[in-house]
């Protein structure tokens, strides 16, 4: 079982089952995740928890490559938004992306806890 924090917007999208791919740096922590594992996502505002099952890991050298393989809704964009891989640089430095690569964690929502 793994634990990760999420901001309100992506948390809500996973809860609503629209966002099915969580984007992360493929660092040491994420390299421990395997298909079939459970990830609990903690909402950083409400303390609500989503329990998800890892369906698959999609590993790429950078977010530009990852974005090519998924539609914008499943990676967390709204219908009226334009997806831009550079958006992820607000979370991860370019140097870290180059060092570790990135992962799209494909998820299935199992339950919600308050």
N, C-alpha and C positions, 0 to 999 in steps of 0.2 A: 504494500500500500504506500502511495506517495501523497504528499500534501503540497499544494501550491496556492498562492494568493492570486486573486483576480480583482480587477476594478469592476465597478458596477455594470458598465455597458456590456463587456464581453460575458460577464457572469449571466446577465439577463438573457443574452442571445443563446447561450448554451442551455439555460433553463427552459427557454422557449423552443429548443430543438432546431433553431435555424443555423447556429454556428456549430459545426461538427468537427472542425479542425482547429486545434489550439496551436498557435505558432510560438515556438521557443528557440532559444539558442541551444545547439546540440552539445552542451558542455558536460562536465563529469556527472552532474546531478541527473540530467536527462538521459544520459547513456545507460543509466541503470533501469530505465523504463522498458518494459517488454509488452508485446501484445498479450492481452488477458489480465494484465495488472489493473488495479483499482487506483484512481486518482481522486482525492477529495479536494475540491476547489473551495476556498474560503473567500466569501465576499468581504472585501476590505472595509466596507461601510456598515453592513447589516449583521455580520457574523453568521449569516446563513451559509449552509454548506451544500454543495452539489457532489453527489457520489457518481462517478463515471467509470465506465470500463474502457480500457484501451483496445481499440479494434485493430489498428495498424499504426506503424511509424513510417513517415515519408521523409526521407533524409535528402537534403540538397546542400550545395555549396553556399548558397545565399538565398535571401528572400525573393530576389528577382526570379530565380529559377523555380522556387516553390510556387510563386504566384501564377506562373504559366500553367500549372497543372490543376488548379482548383478554381471554381467560380467564386465570385466575390462574397456571396452570401455565406457559403460554408466556412470561409475564413474570417468572417466577422464584420463585413461591411454591410451597410444599409443599401437598399435598392437605389437610392438617389445619390450615393457616394461613388467616387471614382477611386478604384484601388490603386495604391502606389506603394511599391515595396520599400521606398525610402521612409515611409511612415514608421517602420519598425526601428529606425535609428533613434527614435525618442526613448526606446527601451534598451537598446543594445548598441554599443560602440562598433563602428566599422571594423576596427582591429579585432574585436572579439568574434564578430561574424566571420571574418577571414580566418581566424585561428581555429574555431570550432565547427563552423558550418551551422546549419539550422535544421529544425525538425518540425514537421506538421504532425501533431498527435491526433489521430482520428479517434473520436470519442463516441460513446453511446451513453446517454443519461440513464442512470439506474434509479436514483432517488434524490429527494430534496429534504434536508434537515434544517430545522430552525434553531 
